[in-house]
Amino acid sequence: MGRTKYNPNLDLIRTVAVLAVIGVHFFLNSKFYDALIDSWQMVLMTGLRTALMICVPLFMLLTGYLMRGKTWSDQYYLKVLPTVFTYLQVSVVIFLFRKYYLAEKLTLQDGLLGMLDYSLAPYAWYVEMYFGLFLLIPFLNAIWQFYDQKFQRQLITATLALLCILPTLFNSFNKLLPDFWQGLYPLAYYFAGAYLAEYQADLRELPVAWPMTAVLVINWLVNLNHSYGQIFKWADFNDYFSYQQYFLGILVFMALLRCQLPPWLIRVSHFIAQYALAIYLLSFVFDQIFYPVLKRLVPQVNQELYYFPILVISVFGATVSLAWLMTQFFSIMRRFLHKLWSH
């Protein structure tokens, strides 16, 4: 397979996804999940949370979009090394942050074991998932390439959606579909992303704007129906593997692919996309610095809404800077050690 032409819209998708990660963590780190949904501010925050939960689905769809042509080889496994190096670098930074800024009593052994079990960096569950998916990709692609007819690929995509995603819709009141396979939901997103890449010319004819808006509003209303007057109900139907995020994520992905990007946005999204994983993981650092201040200064949960843009932009900007600095530091160290070793 020849080298794929650079598509700046894929960088835009990475940028939107990592920004959405930081946005959805606003609700995780504020007092949103502990308060009643009983004011217009909380209703709006429910809508924001509904929209931003597409963050992880966008990353998973993008993996299928980009990796669908990879085949098994010795060289294939080497391609995971940049991700491994990023994870190791982030782990060092977060270990130092937790030990010296948060004053946690962590030993070097705790750090090493936490790195291995993905608990040192609290957002590293995604890395654990990705490493497993990476190992499976050549074999998933073998299935995809063997069944090369459009109908067959529609059937593969629909089967994974039926097993992993749709139980969250049809089992809302009574169990109608088997839900044993829901944990395999990354595969449902992977094949959906592969399908979007394979048949994007056909899909370009489909409308996106109004279905995307309609799905978002319906998801928002469903969440309000379950949660209004009580604490927000975080359940299967609005988690990453839910029908809400699956359909909305696909529509947002398609919409972002169609965007005409000005040169400045191409440059900005290309820069941010290079550090997307590091930004995802390192955002924990500034979540721990900024959100305690928010909780102390803004005791009323519904008033936190007014600080949403400030917090998200601040965490995002600070984390992008830290990710760049970390990458530059370890790059300099690597060159220095290489030079030292060669002498």
Stockholm file with secondary structure:
# STOCKHOLM 1.0

chainA/1-343         MGRTKYNPNLDLIRTVAVLAVIGVHFFLNSKFYDALIDSWQMVLMTGLRTALMICVPLFMLLTGYLMRGKTWSDQYYLKVLPTVFTYLQVSVVIFLFRKYYLAEKLTLQDGLLGMLDYSLAPYAWYVEMYFGLFLLIPFLNAIWQFYDQKFQRQLITATLALLCILPTLFNSFNKLLPDFWQGLYPLAYYFAGAYLAEYQADLRELPVAWPMTAVLVINWLVNLNHSYGQIFKWADFNDYFSYQQYFLGILVFMALLRCQLPPWLIRVSHFIAQYALAIYLLSFVFDQIFYPVLKRLVPQVNQELYYFPILVISVFGATVSLAWLMTQFFSIMRRFLHKLWSH
#=GR chainA/1-343 SS CCCCCCCHHHHHHHHHHHHHHHHHHHHHHSSGGGSBBCSHHHHHHHHHHHHHTTHHHHHHHHHHHHHTTCCCCHHHHHTTHHHHHHHHHHHHHHHHIIIIISCCCCCHHHHHHHHHTTCSSTTTHHHHHHHHHHHHHHHHHHHHHHSCSHHHHHHHHHHHHHHHTTHHHHTSSSCCSCCTTGGGHHHHHHHHHHHHHHTHHHHTTSCCHHHHHHHHHHHHHHHHHHHBTSBCCCCGGGSTTSHHHHHHHHHHHHHHHHCCCCHHHHHHHHHHHHTHHHHHHHHHHHHHHHHHHHHHHCCSGGGGGGGHHHHHHHHHHHHHHHHHHHHHHHHHHHHHHHHHHHC
#=GC SS_cons         CCCCCCCHHHHHHHHHHHHHHHHHHHHHHSSGGGSBBCSHHHHHHHHHHHHHTTHHHHHHHHHHHHHTTCCCCHHHHHTTHHHHHHHHHHHHHHHHIIIIISCCCCCHHHHHHHHHTTCSSTTTHHHHHHHHHHHHHHHHHHHHHHSCSHHHHHHHHHHHHHHHTTHHHHTSSSCCSCCTTGGGHHHHHHHHHHHHHHTHHHHTTSCCHHHHHHHHHHHHHHHHHHHBTSBCCCCGGGSTTSHHHHHHHHHHHHHHHHCCCCHHHHHHHHHHHHTHHHHHHHHHHHHHHHHHHHHHHCCSGGGGGGGHHHHHHHHHHHHHHHHHHHHHHHHHHHHHHHHHHHC
//
